[in-house]
Amino acid sequence: MSARETNDPTGAPHFHYSRAERLGYDPATSSKKKPEGIFKRNRSLAIILLDLAVILLVYVIYLVFLAPDASTARMSSYEFRLRAVQFGDDVLVTLAVQSLSEAGTPSRAGEGILEVVLSDQDGTELIRLIEIPPEHGGERVFRQIISDYRPPRERGLVFADLQLGENGTRLQTSVSQE
């Protein structure tokens, strides 16, 4: 067995040993090669970035489809909806107040007066109203015309600060064109 390897000129099969070739096929040395790319070297970074992308996608879907409308709000036992439409130089602002309580339900103390302050996006007060909210189970619509309204920017906004008893909220809507 300790015989030397010989060259056979006839081309018959013979034993040939190459240590370099054998080490080249070693799976242990082939797995030690560093993977290329930042995500192949660090799988946890790829997972974290994928998680962030999913969270961002869910947030965008919420903002576009599920977020509450800024022109609608609920306060106490009432629902408020604000709309504004421009006709030439005038703007018709409509505030619909709907009672969510059943008819005959006793009202809470301090819910007797609704104060509405309409303002534009620069904070300029346009109109101040003091009204009585609708009876329980009913609806009231308050309409005001703002004359010579020129939106400060390309698209105007109208804000309504509502105060009902001790509760307050703010609604906003964009002024839609005729």
MARSE-491553 format. One record per residue (C-alpha): residue in one letter; chain; z, y, x. Coordinates in steps of 0.25 Angstrom, whole numbers, plus 2048, in hexadecimal, padded with zeros to 3 digits. Each point is the difference from the previous one (the first is absolute). Example, Ala and Ser with C-alpha at 12.3 -4.5 7.8 and 13.67 -1.06 7.14 Angstrom:
<rogus>
+--------+--------+-----+-----+-----+
| residu | chaine |  c3 |  c2 |  c1 |
+--------+--------+-----+-----+-----+
|      a |      A | 81F | 7EE | 831 |
|      s |      A | 7FE | 80E | 806 |
+--------+--------+-----+-----+-----+
</rogus>
This chain:
<rogus>
+--------+--------+-----+-----+-----+
| residu | chaine |  c3 |  c2 |  c1 |
+--------+--------+-----+-----+-----+
|      m |      A | 800 | 800 | 800 |
|      s |      A | 802 | 809 | 80C |
|      a |      A | 7F1 | 7FF | 803 |
|      r |      A | 7F8 | 80D | 802 |
|      e |      A | 7F6 | 804 | 7F6 |
|      t |      A | 7F2 | 7FE | 804 |
|      n |      A | 7F2 | 806 | 7FC |
|      d |      A | 7F8 | 7F6 | 7F9 |
|      p |      A | 7F1 | 804 | 802 |
|      t |      A | 7FC | 7F7 | 7F5 |
|      g |      A | 806 | 809 | 7F5 |
|      a |      A | 809 | 7F5 | 7FB |
|      p |      A | 80D | 805 | 7F9 |
|      h |      A | 80B | 802 | 80A |
|      f |      A | 80E | 806 | 800 |
|      h |      A | 801 | 80F | 803 |
|      y |      A | 80D | 808 | 801 |
|      s |      A | 800 | 80F | 800 |
|      r |      A | 80E | 806 | 7FE |
|      a |      A | 7FB | 80E | 7FD |
|      e |      A | 7F7 | 7FB | 7F5 |
|      r |      A | 80C | 7F8 | 7FA |
|      l |      A | 809 | 80D | 801 |
|      g |      A | 7F5 | 807 | 7F9 |
|      y |      A | 801 | 7F7 | 7F4 |
|      d |      A | 80F | 801 | 7FF |
|      p |      A | 804 | 805 | 7F2 |
|      a |      A | 80D | 806 | 806 |
|      t |      A | 7F8 | 80A | 809 |
|      s |      A | 7F6 | 803 | 7F5 |
|      s |      A | 80B | 805 | 7F6 |
|      k |      A | 806 | 809 | 80B |
|      k |      A | 7F4 | 809 | 7FE |
|      k |      A | 804 | 80D | 7FA |
|      p |      A | 7FA | 802 | 7F2 |
|      e |      A | 7F7 | 80C | 7FF |
|      g |      A | 803 | 80C | 7F7 |
|      i |      A | 80D | 807 | 7FC |
|      f |      A | 802 | 7F7 | 7F3 |
|      k |      A | 7FE | 7F3 | 807 |
|      r |      A | 80B | 803 | 80A |
|      n |      A | 80A | 805 | 7F6 |
|      r |      A | 7FF | 7F9 | 7F2 |
|      s |      A | 80D | 808 | 7FB |
|      l |      A | 7F9 | 80D | 802 |
|      a |      A | 7F4 | 7FB | 7F8 |
|      i |      A | 80A | 7FB | 7F5 |
|      i |      A | 807 | 80E | 800 |
|      l |      A | 7F3 | 807 | 7FF |
|      l |      A | 7FB | 7F7 | 7F5 |
|      d |      A | 80D | 803 | 7F8 |
|      l |      A | 7FF | 80F | 802 |
|      a |      A | 7F1 | 7FF | 7FA |
|      v |      A | 805 | 7F8 | 7F4 |
|      i |      A | 80B | 80A | 7FD |
|      l |      A | 7F6 | 80C | 802 |
|      l |      A | 7F7 | 7F9 | 7F6 |
|      v |      A | 80A | 7FE | 7F6 |
|      y |      A | 805 | 80E | 801 |
|      v |      A | 7F2 | 806 | 7FE |
|      i |      A | 7FE | 7F7 | 7F4 |
|      y |      A | 80D | 805 | 7FA |
|      l |      A | 7FC | 80E | 802 |
|      v |      A | 7F2 | 7FF | 7FA |
|      f |      A | 803 | 7F6 | 7F4 |
|      l |      A | 80F | 800 | 7FE |
|      a |      A | 807 | 80D | 803 |
|      p |      A | 805 | 808 | 7F5 |
|      d |      A | 7F7 | 80C | 7FC |
|      a |      A | 806 | 80D | 804 |
|      s |      A | 7FC | 806 | 7F3 |
|      t |      A | 809 | 7F7 | 7F8 |
|      a |      A | 80F | 7FE | 800 |
|      r |      A | 80B | 7FB | 7F8 |
|      m |      A | 80D | 807 | 7FF |
|      s |      A | 80C | 7FD | 7F7 |
|      s |      A | 7FA | 7FA | 7F4 |
|      y |      A | 7F3 | 808 | 801 |
|      e |      A | 7F2 | 7FE | 806 |
|      f |      A | 7F8 | 80C | 805 |
|      r |      A | 7F1 | 801 | 803 |
|      l |      A | 7FA | 80C | 807 |
|      r |      A | 7F1 | 803 | 7FF |
|      a |      A | 7F8 | 80D | 804 |
|      v |      A | 7F1 | 803 | 7FD |
|      q |      A | 7F9 | 80C | 805 |
|      f |      A | 7F6 | 807 | 7F7 |
|      g |      A | 7FA | 80C | 807 |
|      d |      A | 80B | 809 | 805 |
|      d |      A | 80A | 7FA | 7F7 |
|      v |      A | 808 | 7F3 | 801 |
|      l |      A | 806 | 7F8 | 7F5 |
|      v |      A | 80D | 7F9 | 804 |
|      t |      A | 805 | 7F6 | 7F6 |
|      l |      A | 80E | 7F9 | 801 |
|      a |      A | 802 | 7F5 | 7F7 |
|      v |      A | 80E | 7FC | 7FD |
|      q |      A | 803 | 7F2 | 7F9 |
|      s |      A | 80E | 7FB | 7FC |
|      l |      A | 802 | 7F2 | 804 |
|      s |      A | 80C | 7FE | 7F7 |
|      e |      A | 7FF | 7FB | 7F2 |
|      a |      A | 801 | 809 | 7F4 |
|      g |      A | 80E | 803 | 7FC |
|      t |      A | 806 | 7FD | 80E |
|      p |      A | 80B | 80B | 803 |
|      s |      A | 7FC | 809 | 80B |
|      r |      A | 808 | 802 | 80D |
|      a |      A | 807 | 80C | 803 |
|      g |      A | 7F8 | 80B | 808 |
|      e |      A | 7F3 | 7FA | 7FB |
|      g |      A | 7FD | 80B | 7F6 |
|      i |      A | 7F8 | 80A | 809 |
|      l |      A | 7F4 | 7FD | 809 |
|      e |      A | 7FD | 80B | 80A |
|      v |      A | 7F2 | 7FF | 806 |
|      v |      A | 7FB | 808 | 80C |
|      l |      A | 7F1 | 800 | 803 |
|      s |      A | 7FC | 804 | 80E |
|      d |      A | 7F4 | 7FE | 809 |
|      q |      A | 7FF | 7FA | 80E |
|      d |      A | 804 | 80C | 807 |
|      g |      A | 80D | 801 | 7F8 |
|      t |      A | 7FC | 80C | 7F7 |
|      e |      A | 807 | 7FE | 7F3 |
|      l |      A | 7F5 | 801 | 7F5 |
|      i |      A | 808 | 7FE | 7F3 |
|      r |      A | 80F | 7FD | 7FC |
|      l |      A | 802 | 7F9 | 7F3 |
|      i |      A | 80D | 7FC | 7F9 |
|      e |      A | 7FE | 7F6 | 7F5 |
|      i |      A | 807 | 7F6 | 7F7 |
|      p |      A | 7FC | 7F1 | 803 |
|      p |      A | 7FA | 7F7 | 7F5 |
|      e |      A | 809 | 7F9 | 7F6 |
|      h |      A | 803 | 7F1 | 804 |
|      g |      A | 7F4 | 7F8 | 7FE |
|      g |      A | 7F7 | 80C | 7FF |
|      e |      A | 7F6 | 807 | 80A |
|      r |      A | 7FE | 80F | 803 |
|      v |      A | 7F4 | 806 | 807 |
|      f |      A | 802 | 80E | 807 |
|      r |      A | 7F3 | 807 | 803 |
|      q |      A | 7FF | 80D | 809 |
|      i |      A | 7F3 | 807 | 804 |
|      i |      A | 801 | 807 | 80E |
|      s |      A | 7F6 | 80B | 800 |
|      d |      A | 7F9 | 804 | 80D |
|      y |      A | 804 | 7F4 | 808 |
|      r |      A | 7FA | 7FF | 80D |
|      p |      A | 804 | 7F4 | 808 |
|      p |      A | 804 | 804 | 80E |
|      r |      A | 7F9 | 7F5 | 806 |
|      e |      A | 7F4 | 7F8 | 7FD |
|      r |      A | 807 | 7F7 | 7F6 |
|      g |      A | 80C | 806 | 7F8 |
|      l |      A | 80D | 7FA | 7FD |
|      v |      A | 80A | 803 | 7F5 |
|      f |      A | 80F | 7FC | 801 |
|      a |      A | 80A | 7FF | 7F5 |
|      d |      A | 80E | 801 | 803 |
|      l |      A | 808 | 7FA | 7F4 |
|      q |      A | 80F | 801 | 7FD |
|      l |      A | 806 | 7F8 | 7F5 |
|      g |      A | 80F | 802 | 7FF |
|      e |      A | 805 | 7FD | 80E |
|      n |      A | 7F3 | 7F7 | 804 |
|      g |      A | 7F4 | 806 | 806 |
|      t |      A | 7F3 | 7FB | 806 |
|      r |      A | 7F3 | 806 | 805 |
|      l |      A | 7F2 | 7FC | 7FB |
|      q |      A | 7F3 | 803 | 807 |
|      t |      A | 7F1 | 7FF | 7FB |
|      s |      A | 7F3 | 805 | 806 |
|      v |      A | 7F8 | 80A | 7F8 |
|      s |      A | 7F4 | 7F8 | 7FB |
|      q |      A | 7F3 | 808 | 7FD |
|      e |      A | 7FA | 802 | 7F2 |
+--------+--------+-----+-----+-----+
</rogus>
